[in-house]
Amino acid sequence: MLHLFARWLFAAYHDIRVEGAEHVPASGPAIIAANHPTYLDPAFLMVGLQRPVRFMAWEKPFRIPGLGLFMRSYGAIPVDKKKPGRASFEAAVGVLRGGGVFGIFPEGGRTKGLQPMNPFKSGVARLSLMTGAPIVPATIVGGLRVWRRGDLFPKPGPIKVVFHPPIRVEAGSRLLWRRDKSIERRLIERLIETINRRLLPSLRRDRRAARLMQTPPQPPSLLVEGIPFIFLLLSYFFMPRGLWESRAGPAITWVSGYGIALVIELALEARGFWVKWLRQLLPWIMLSTLLHRRSGIALGAWIAGCLPVAGLIVWLQIFRHPLYRRLRTPLLAAGYGLWLLKVLRPG
């Protein structure tokens, strides 16, 4: 039940996507080693898996009544970050030798600053070499964007978890590793390289997006936002005089209101956040107003009925849900189409 609730919550709040879950063995011991951008990473990793995963967790939250019981029931193993201790390591070995799946964050703590990852500790390599369990590298993409160090709560935003093909240690390496510590280093380097394969491109995209958001927004495009004005001008020249005279008043009223919204958008151009929101909501405002006039419903009732829909639109936009990206363009076209029908339809 807890697993299903977490899956629903993260799908709604973080639009979480899981890729490569088939790389986690269906049975037998396995180590899942991932980068560690947020406190929610253990839950992110378990969302797309059918097998339970045990994790080491900071021991202080275990002292909180209720939370400690919850963490233990979820399979967490308490560990003192300053003194990891032999008992915690032996508990991890016990999980693997019992055929379970153990999750570990080799960074030793959440990622600091703007670096991709903290330096990796060697414990994950020793666990694999001691038990023979394969290491499944996992990349958590988007964590640094939704919950940076210092933030009190996570922000909404997309998360992607990528499980990579397992790294298996050879029997010969297990026999030699106590005398040749370079085997541990090579295993750690391979693990870092695999995780970075998906992590570094995502961080570069995030940095490019951050730079774009800091630049002044582009002004409204005449070929998009200016469509109603173009149609109004063309209708003046090509519409029969009688039809134009009967429809000119409502058409000019609609276009004037639409023009005022564009002027407001231009006036707010120095504040990119508000420009983005106005531009996103402008077609919806136009569409809802046109539908109100066509339906004949009282304005107050219409507004009350639109509030849940408006809330859903805002929700989808905030969370950058793929459904919103698919729907916005056709509904923008529908808004323009309804406006054009209202202008051209006689009576």
C-alpha positions, 0 to 999 in steps of 0.5 A, spaced: 500 500 500 505 504 501 509 503 495 502 504 491 501 511 494 508 513 493 508 511 486 501 515 485 504 521 489 511 522 485 507 521 478 503 527 480 508 531 484 514 529 480 511 526 473 516 521 475 519 516 469 523 510 470 527 507 465 531 500 465 528 497 471 529 490 467 536 491 469 535 489 476 535 482 477 528 479 479 532 474 484 538 474 488 543 479 491 544 486 488 546 492 489 543 499 487 548 504 487 545 511 485 547 519 485 544 522 491 541 529 490 535 529 495 532 526 501 527 522 497 532 518 493 530 512 496 523 512 494 525 515 487 529 508 486 523 504 489 517 507 485 519 503 479 521 496 482 517 490 484 523 488 489 523 491 496 530 495 497 534 496 503 538 502 505 542 505 510 539 512 512 542 517 517 541 515 524 538 521 527 531 521 524 530 514 527 530 517 534 523 521 532 517 517 534 513 515 529 518 517 523 523 512 526 518 506 526 516 508 519 523 508 516 524 501 519 518 498 516 520 501 510 527 497 511 532 502 512 538 501 516 540 506 521 548 509 520 552 514 523 555 518 518 561 520 522 562 513 524 559 508 519 561 502 524 562 495 522 555 493 525 552 497 519 556 494 514 555 487 516 548 489 516 548 490 509 552 484 507 547 480 511 542 483 506 546 481 500 548 474 503 540 473 504 539 474 497 536 481 498 537 488 494 541 493 498 541 500 496 547 505 497 549 512 495 556 512 495 557 519 495 556 518 503 551 524 503 547 529 499 550 532 493 553 539 495 553 545 491 553 545 484 558 539 482 555 533 479 556 528 485 560 528 491 567 524 491 565 516 492 566 512 498 569 505 496 564 501 501 560 499 495 566 496 491 567 492 498 560 490 498 560 487 491 567 484 492 566 481 498 559 478 496 559 477 489 553 481 488 552 485 482 552 493 482 546 496 478 548 503 477 542 508 477 542 515 475 537 520 478 535 526 473 532 532 476 533 531 483 538 537 484 533 542 480 527 540 484 530 540 491 537 543 492 541 543 499 538 549 503 531 548 501 525 546 506 521 542 501 522 539 494 519 543 488 514 540 483 518 538 477 520 532 473 524 526 475 527 521 471 530 514 474 535 510 470 537 503 471 543 501 467 546 494 466 549 491 472 556 491 473 559 484 475 565 482 478 569 476 476 571 471 481 578 472 479 578 480 482 574 477 488 580 473 490 585 478 488 582 485 491 584 484 498 592 485 496 590 489 490 586 495 492 586 498 485 581 493 483 576 497 488 578 504 484 577 501 477 570 499 480 568 505 483 571 509 476 566 505 472 560 506 477 562 514 476 562 513 469 556 509 468 552 514 472 555 520 469 553 518 462 546 520 463 547 525 469 552 530 466 547 531 459 541 533 464 545 538 468 548 541 462 540 542 459 538 545 466 544 550 466 542 552 459 535 552 461 537 557 467 541 561 462 535 562 458 530 564 463 535 569 466 535 573 459 529 578 457 523 574 454 521 575 446 516 579 444 509 577 442 510 574 435 505 577 430 504 570 426 502 567 433 499 572 438 497 577 432 492 572 428 486 575 431 488 582 428 490 579 421 483 576 421 480 582 423 484 586 417 482 581 412 475 580 414 474 588 413 477 587 405 474 581 404 467 580 408 461 582 404 459 589 407 452 587 410 455 582 414 461 586 416 457 591 419 453 586 423 459 583 425 464 589 426 462 591 433 463 584 437 469 583 433 472 589 434 470 588 442 473 581 442 480 584 438 480 590 443 480 586 449 485 581 446 489 587 444 489 590 451 492 583 454 498 583 449 499 590 451 499 588 459 504 582 456 509 587 453 508 592 459 510 586 464 516 584 459 521 586 464 519 581 469 520 574 465 516 570 470 509 574 469 510 574 462 511 566 462 504 566 465 500 571 461 503 568 455 501 561 457 494 563 460 492 568 454 489 562 449 485 559 455 482 566 457 480 567 450 477 560 449 473 561 456 471 568 454 468 565 447 465 559 450 461 563 455 458 568 450 456 562 445 453 558 451 449 564 454 451 562 461 451 567 466 458 570 467 458 568 475 456 561 474 461 560 468 466 563 472 465 558 478 464 552 473 471 554 470 475 555 477 476 547 477 478 547 470 483 553 471 486 549 477 487 543 473 490 548 468 495 551 473 497 544 476 499 541 469 503 547 467 506 548 474 508 541 474 510 541 466 506 535 465 507 532 458 499 532 457 499 539 458 504 540 452 500 536 448 494 539 449 496 547 449 497 547 442 490 544 439 486 548 444 490 554 442 488 553 435 481 551 437 480 558 441 482 562 434 477 557 430 472 559 435 473 566 434 473 566 427 467 562 427 464 568 431 466 573 426 464 570 420 457 567 422 451 571 420 446 573 425 
